[in-house]
């Protein structure tokens, strides 16, 4: 009886071993087949690269410099990497070719949906409850007046700490959200080489096109007209400039204050929203009119939400740049001889936004940044 049971167990083990080898064989064959397909990636020719579109099941695009007459783009789908080549921008065809087939771009264009900067769903209570007991009972006006101070980072560059009050920050978030969900609202911009900025952007007053580095009255990719700058935003900008000029006058005792930090009336506002992974490389703001640049009219930057590590310097070199933390409510102004300073955002500091701001405004985790300038 024992011998029979042992033989049965042996047979079962043999069958299991054979089945395992069978599965391994076909699994290996499947893997080899998949590797063979990946070794010969599909090429897709996009004949009109100015009109973005989805091709097949592509979810992500990694843009690289390619041949002289276009770009080589690698896209990941569910199975692996596929390559396609985009011809030059002089092509006027409305089709995208996949192998020997053509796709009508009018069918495959993605639908534009504005980005919502506010949070949906239930928040973690720990992220919005006050840190100290009784913090809600403290007058926000008293806190604002007590902590507001300014510092001169360099000639023409002034940092006003906690200049924007809590109520003003909440209002700015709500207004930007309302404008951002309408025509001309938040989207992820990209450069002419196909690279995407690591932020969401909306323009007020005039549109700035990162592909051409020019301003216009219409947004190129969807033809929308930028919303106007709210009047109370402009008033807050003028008040910040006056405060910065007052600090500058005390420090330098200049006979002509306008030479160090000129006044300006904003007609452009670029609104950027950085998520926790957002950043912006060192660059100069030099796309305004020749007159604006000649007069060295200042740029005024509002920071709301999470703090950011801000870089600035005379060269486009992160290792030589100076840094400062910009917190929610801070205003940074740079004009005069600092007008063309290189500047950027190295990183956003997650979970650093004031909890009462998140509670009262509904702002999503991240940093809302408004930069005002005069064209």
C-alpha positions as a printed NumPy array, in Angstrom:
array([[  0.   ,   0.   ,   0.   ],
       [  2.834,   2.326,   0.94 ],
       [  4.666,   1.456,  -2.276],
       [  1.568,   2.288,  -4.335],
       [  1.141,   5.633,  -2.546],
       [  4.816,   6.418,  -3.116],
       [  4.547,   5.626,  -6.814],
       [  1.492,   7.884,  -7.122],
       [  3.298,  10.757,  -5.412],
       [  6.284,  10.221,  -7.691],
       [  4.048,  10.342, -10.762],
       [  2.384,  13.554,  -9.549],
       [  5.766,  15.182,  -8.969],
       [  6.912,  14.124, -12.422],
       [  3.783,  15.644, -13.986],
       [  4.311,  18.884, -12.054],
       [  7.92 ,  19.04 , -13.193],
       [  6.935,  18.464, -16.816],
       [  4.216,  21.117, -16.589],
       [  6.69 ,  23.601, -15.111],
       [  9.146,  22.961, -17.944],
       [  6.302,  23.375, -20.437],
       [  5.307,  26.749, -18.922],
       [  8.938,  27.893, -18.697],
       [  9.516,  26.988, -22.346],
       [  6.572,  29.018, -23.596],
       [  7.262,  31.881, -21.147],
       [ 10.819,  32.038, -22.472],
       [  9.526,  31.922, -26.032],
       [  7.111,  34.753, -25.277],
       [  9.865,  36.833, -23.741],
       [ 12.122,  36.219, -26.741],
       [  9.316,  37.186, -29.086],
       [  8.691,  40.386, -27.128],
       [ 12.396,  41.248, -27.13 ],
       [ 12.502,  40.693, -30.884],
       [  9.603,  43.101, -31.362],
       [ 11.255,  45.695, -29.147],
       [ 14.516,  45.342, -31.07 ],
       [ 12.724,  46.504, -34.227],
       [ 10.668,  49.481, -33.012],
       [  7.798,  50.832, -35.049],
       [  8.499,  54.121, -36.826],
       [  5.741,  56.692, -37.021],
       [  6.013,  59.814, -39.186],
       [  4.189,  62.83 , -37.769],
       [  3.698,  65.114, -40.745],
       [  2.344,  68.141, -38.908],
       [  4.076,  68.434, -35.547],
       [  2.519,  71.798, -34.735],
       [ -0.775,  70.031, -34.056],
       [ -0.357,  67.669, -31.085],
       [ -2.063,  64.295, -31.329],
       [ -2.116,  60.827, -29.818],
       [ -0.742,  58.027, -31.983],
       [ -1.818,  54.438, -31.245],
       [ -1.645,  53.796, -27.484],
       [  1.28 ,  56.082, -26.633],
       [  1.155,  57.386, -23.077],
       [  4.482,  59.239, -22.743],
       [  6.914,  60.889, -25.146],
       [ 10.615,  61.391, -24.659],
       [ 11.894,  63.955, -27.133],
       [ 15.464,  63.772, -28.374],
       [ 17.388,  65.652, -31.022],
       [ 17.152,  63.757, -34.3  ],
       [ 17.989,  64.184, -37.947],
       [ 18.345,  67.6  , -39.545],
       [ 14.874,  67.598, -41.071],
       [ 13.01 ,  66.744, -37.885],
       [ 13.115,  65.082, -34.483],
       [ 13.488,  61.538, -33.254],
       [ 10.883,  60.759, -30.636],
       [ 10.708,  57.683, -28.436],
       [  7.298,  56.849, -26.969],
       [  6.38 ,  54.215, -24.415],
       [  3.201,  52.213, -24.878],
       [  1.891,  49.213, -22.944],
       [  4.497,  46.883, -24.455],
       [  7.669,  48.936, -24.536],
       [  9.437,  51.654, -26.494],
       [  8.417,  52.613, -30.007],
       [ 10.145,  55.216, -32.154],
       [  8.78 ,  57.69 , -34.645],
       [ 10.333,  60.458, -36.718],
       [  8.746,  63.876, -37.169],
       [  9.449,  65.685, -40.421],
       [ 10.18 ,  69.418, -40.598],
       [  7.602,  72.027, -39.662],
       [  7.063,  73.107, -43.266],
       [  4.905,  70.04 , -43.901],
       [  1.207,  70.907, -44.159],
       [ -0.311,  67.435, -44.173],
       [ -3.168,  66.734, -41.761],
       [ -2.247,  63.076, -41.419],
       [ -0.052,  60.985, -39.189],
       [  1.39 ,  57.805, -40.72 ],
       [  1.744,  54.582, -38.724],
       [  3.527,  52.052, -40.908],
       [  1.551,  52.002, -44.163],
       [ -1.603,  53.412, -42.562],
       [ -2.614,  57.042, -42.161],
       [ -4.494,  58.549, -39.262],
       [ -6.606,  61.667, -39.719],
       [ -5.313,  64.196, -37.205],
       [ -8.787,  65.7  , -36.886],
       [ -9.863,  62.46 , -35.216],
       [ -6.838,  61.889, -33.007],
       [ -6.349,  65.396, -31.571],
       [ -6.475,  65.306, -27.766],
       [ -9.272,  67.195, -26.054],
       [ -7.96 ,  70.137, -23.997],
       [ -9.011,  70.037, -20.364],
       [ -7.819,  72.891, -18.118],
       [ -5.862,  71.887, -15.031],
       [ -7.617,  72.392, -11.686],
       [ -5.248,  73.806,  -9.052],
       [ -7.614,  72.997,  -6.194],
       [ -7.985,  69.757,  -4.295],
       [-10.806,  67.27 ,  -4.866],
       [-11.971,  64.763,  -2.278],
       [-11.248,  64.555,   1.435],
       [ -7.987,  65.92 ,   2.801],
       [ -5.884,  64.404,   5.521],
       [ -6.934,  66.372,   8.621],
       [ -3.321,  66.547,   9.778],
       [ -2.494,  68.625,   6.693],
       [ -5.049,  71.366,   7.381],
       [ -5.533,  71.495,  11.164],
       [ -3.626,  74.216,  13.047],
       [ -0.303,  73.159,  14.527],
       [ -0.819,  74.884,  17.877],
       [ -3.995,  74.978,  20.02 ],
       [ -5.848,  78.243,  19.606],
       [ -4.004,  79.221,  16.433],
       [ -7.29 ,  79.884,  14.661],
       [ -8.246,  82.418,  17.319],
       [ -5.192,  84.576,  16.651],
       [ -5.921,  87.562,  14.46 ],
       [ -4.578,  86.924,  10.971],
       [ -4.158,  90.69 ,  10.543],
       [ -1.956,  90.907,  13.632],
       [  0.134,  87.949,  12.451],
       [  0.539,  89.538,   9.03 ],
       [  1.635,  92.934,  10.373],
       [  3.943,  91.343,  12.917],
       [  5.827,  89.182,  10.417],
       [  5.958,  91.476,   7.381],
       [  9.494,  92.611,   6.649],
       [ 11.641,  93.31 ,   3.631],
       [ 15.225,  92.722,   2.628],
       [ 17.392,  93.866,  -0.275],
       [ 19.054,  90.89 ,  -1.937],
       [ 20.988,  93.079,  -4.388],
       [ 20.487,  96.485,  -6.072],
       [ 17.039,  96.451,  -7.64 ],
       [ 16.088,  93.085,  -6.104],
       [ 13.858,  93.173,  -3.013],
       [ 12.179,  90.387,  -1.045],
       [  9.055,  91.297,   0.939],
       [  8.408,  88.518,   3.455],
       [  4.771,  87.684,   4.228],
       [  3.592,  90.747,   2.3  ],
       [  0.362,  89.144,   1.035],
       [ -2.14 ,  88.601,   3.84 ],
       [ -3.958,  85.326,   4.439],
       [ -7.257,  86.654,   3.083],
       [ -5.529,  88.045,  -0.007],
       [ -3.841,  84.7  ,  -0.645],
       [ -7.151,  82.85 ,  -0.373],
       [ -8.73 ,  85.305,  -2.812],
       [ -5.849,  84.927,  -5.287],
       [ -6.177,  81.13 ,  -5.222],
       [ -9.931,  81.242,  -5.794],
       [ -9.693,  83.79 ,  -8.614],
       [ -6.873,  81.89 , -10.333],
       [ -8.803,  78.654, -10.059],
       [-11.913,  80.202, -11.606],
       [ -9.924,  81.755, -14.446],
       [ -7.822,  78.628, -14.847],
       [-10.833,  76.406, -15.498],
       [-12.127,  78.635, -18.298],
       [-10.879,  79.491, -21.786],
       [ -7.173,  80.22 , -21.728],
       [ -6.837,  78.229, -18.495],
       [ -4.023,  76.139, -17.037],
       [ -2.14 ,  73.771, -19.347],
       [  1.31 ,  72.187, -19.535],
       [  3.416,  74.244, -21.961],
       [  6.25 ,  72.924, -24.104],
       [  9.263,  74.275, -25.972],
       [  9.828,  74.069, -29.726],
       [ 12.057,  70.981, -29.304],
       [  9.149,  69.112, -27.727],
       [ 10.37 ,  69.242, -24.126],
       [  7.661,  69.988, -21.571],
       [  7.953,  72.491, -18.729],
       [  7.588,  70.923, -15.286],
       [  4.672,  73.149, -14.346],
       [  1.172,  74.214, -15.38 ],
       [  0.756,  77.695, -16.879],
       [ -1.92 ,  80.294, -17.544],
       [ -1.37 ,  83.795, -18.937],
       [ -3.36 ,  86.924, -18.093],
       [ -3.403,  90.074, -20.214],
       [ -1.23 ,  88.669, -23.013],
       [ -0.182,  85.13 , -23.874],
       [  3.453,  84.058, -23.737],
       [  4.399,  81.339, -26.215],
       [  7.344,  79.221, -24.944],
       [  7.869,  77.842, -28.464],
       [  8.58 ,  81.263, -29.971],
       [  9.455,  83.242, -26.825],
       [  6.99 ,  85.914, -27.904],
       [  3.831,  87.498, -26.543],
       [  0.54 ,  87.623, -28.399],
       [ -3.17 ,  88.29 , -27.981],
       [ -4.158,  84.682, -28.718],
       [ -2.91 ,  81.363, -27.429],
       [ -1.478,  79.506, -30.407],
       [ -2.494,  75.915, -29.729],
       [ -6.19 ,  76.563, -29.04 ],
       [ -6.813,  80.148, -30.186],
       [ -8.13 ,  81.273, -26.792],
       [ -7.838,  84.867, -25.567],
       [ -6.003,  85.307, -22.245],
       [ -8.214,  86.561, -19.393],
       [ -7.631,  90.098, -18.141],
       [ -5.611,  90.817, -15.01 ],
       [ -8.027,  91.459, -12.107],
       [ -7.819,  95.073, -10.903],
       [ -7.128,  94.142,  -7.283],
       [ -4.142,  92.053,  -8.43 ],
       [ -2.698,  95.149, -10.125],
       [ -3.291,  97.265,  -7.012],
       [ -1.42 ,  94.731,  -4.894],
       [  1.475,  94.844,  -7.37 ],
       [  1.689,  98.636,  -7.169],
       [  1.578,  98.519,  -3.364],
       [  4.421,  95.974,  -3.326],
       [  6.549,  98.139,  -5.65 ],
       [  5.992, 101.176,  -3.44 ],
       [  7.065,  99.209,  -0.359],
       [ 10.156,  97.93 ,  -2.168],
       [ 11.033, 101.448,  -3.331],
       [ 10.701, 102.718,   0.231],
       [ 13.174, 100.102,   1.462],
       [ 15.51 , 100.863,  -1.432],
       [ 15.47 , 104.58 ,  -0.673],
       [ 16.445, 103.965,   2.966],
       [ 19.286, 101.662,   1.972],
       [ 20.846, 103.547,  -0.93 ],
       [ 19.631, 107.116,  -0.344],
       [ 19.493, 107.556,  -4.078],
       [ 18.545, 110.891,  -5.566],
       [ 16.794, 109.122,  -8.43 ],
       [ 14.956, 106.133,  -7.02 ],
       [ 13.647, 105.162, -10.456],
       [ 17.213, 104.401, -11.547],
       [ 17.512, 101.643,  -8.939],
       [ 13.949, 100.281,  -8.91 ],
       [ 11.537, 101.789, -11.47 ],
       [  7.755, 101.758, -11.201],
       [  5.598,  99.819, -13.629],
       [  1.963,  99.101, -14.453],
       [  1.427,  95.377, -15.149],
       [ -0.318,  94.331, -18.342],
       [  0.971,  90.729, -18.313],
       [  0.771,  88.073, -15.629],
       [  2.146,  84.558, -16.067],
       [  0.584,  82.208, -13.533],
       [  2.514,  78.989, -12.883],
       [  1.508,  76.082, -10.678],
       [  4.283,  73.762,  -9.523],
       [  3.469,  70.356,  -8.063],
       [  5.832,  68.781,  -5.53 ],
       [  8.163,  67.728,  -8.376],
       [  7.979,  71.058, -10.197],
       [ 11.059,  73.072, -11.087],
       [ 12.231,  75.705, -13.551],
       [ 15.758,  76.087, -14.9  ],
       [ 17.788,  79.276, -14.729],
       [ 16.622,  81.783, -17.325],
       [ 16.195,  85.501, -17.991],
       [ 12.898,  87.321, -18.511],
       [ 13.734,  89.218, -21.687],
       [ 10.755,  88.699, -23.999],
       [  9.041,  91.984, -23.15 ],
       [  9.239,  95.044, -25.42 ],
       [ 12.525,  96.819, -26.102],
       [ 11.272,  99.865, -24.227],
       [ 10.334,  97.819, -21.159],
       [ 13.751,  96.155, -21.124],
       [ 15.561,  99.435, -21.788],
       [ 13.816, 101.058, -18.824],
       [ 14.549,  97.926, -16.761],
       [ 10.957,  97.796, -15.519],
       [ 10.656,  95.266, -12.693],
       [  9.133,  91.806, -12.542],
       [  6.93 ,  91.251,  -9.487],
       [  6.512,  87.669,  -8.261],
       [  3.85 ,  86.399,  -5.812],
       [  4.393,  83.079,  -4.004],
       [  1.417,  81.154,  -2.589],
       [  1.227,  77.626,  -1.183],
       [  4.279,  75.434,  -0.728],
       [  7.665,  77.095,  -0.305],
       [ 10.239,  77.006,  -3.1  ],
       [ 14.023,  77.104,  -3.223],
       [ 14.648,  80.022,  -5.574],
       [ 17.964,  80.501,  -7.39 ],
       [ 19.357,  83.735,  -8.836],
       [ 22.68 ,  84.951, -10.188],
       [ 24.594,  86.748, -12.922],
       [ 25.345,  83.549, -14.85 ],
       [ 23.355,  80.57 , -16.036],
       [ 25.21 ,  78.33 , -13.614],
       [ 23.412,  76.658, -10.714],
       [ 26.701,  76.136,  -8.882],
       [ 27.41 ,  79.878,  -8.804],
       [ 23.834,  80.986,  -8.151],
       [ 22.621,  82.238,  -4.793],
       [ 19.494,  80.826,  -3.199],
       [ 16.617,  81.951,  -1.024],
       [ 13.465,  80.274,   0.288],
       [ 10.253,  81.863,  -0.995],
       [  7.333,  81.145,   1.328],
       [  3.604,  81.599,   0.962],
       [  2.751,  85.306,   1.008],
       [  6.218,  86.466,  -0.069],
       [  6.715,  88.967,  -2.89 ],
       [  9.963,  89.125,  -4.862],
       [ 10.721,  92.142,  -7.05 ],
       [ 13.641,  92.483,  -9.442],
       [ 14.21 ,  95.472, -11.715],
       [ 16.827,  98.08 , -12.48 ],
       [ 20.248,  96.491, -12.843],
       [ 18.769,  93.198, -11.562],
       [ 16.127,  93.091, -14.308],
       [ 18.026,  90.519, -16.379],
       [ 19.204,  88.396, -13.491],
       [ 19.184,  84.639, -14.163],
       [ 16.617,  82.985, -11.926],
       [ 14.761,  79.718, -11.494],
       [ 13.15 ,  77.266,  -9.092],
       [ 15.402,  74.434,  -7.966],
       [ 12.714,  72.602,  -6.007],
       [  9.393,  72.863,  -4.216],
       [  9.335,  71.992,  -0.516],
       [  6.399,  69.577,  -0.05 ],
       [  3.88 ,  70.089,   2.759],
       [  5.263,  73.525,   3.638],
       [  2.143,  75.571,   2.825],
       [  0.262,  77.192,   5.738],
       [ -2.432,  74.787,   6.872],
       [ -5.041,  77.507,   7.25 ],
       [ -4.43 ,  78.502,   3.616],
       [ -5.061,  74.947,   2.408],
       [ -8.179,  74.749,   4.54 ],
       [ -9.679,  78.064,   3.435],
       [ -8.666,  78.048,  -0.242],
       [ -8.737,  74.363,  -1.192],
       [ -5.37 ,  74.733,  -2.955],
       [ -3.809,  71.446,  -4.047],
       [ -0.344,  70.511,  -2.749],
       [  2.12 ,  72.647,  -4.678],
       [  3.156,  76.247,  -5.309],
       [  1.132,  78.916,  -7.089],
       [  3.356,  81.637,  -8.562],
       [  2.185,  84.824, -10.278],
       [  4.756,  86.966, -12.107],
       [  3.667,  90.414, -13.258],
       [  5.449,  92.534, -15.825],
       [  4.807,  95.409, -18.253],
       [  5.141,  94.664, -21.936]])
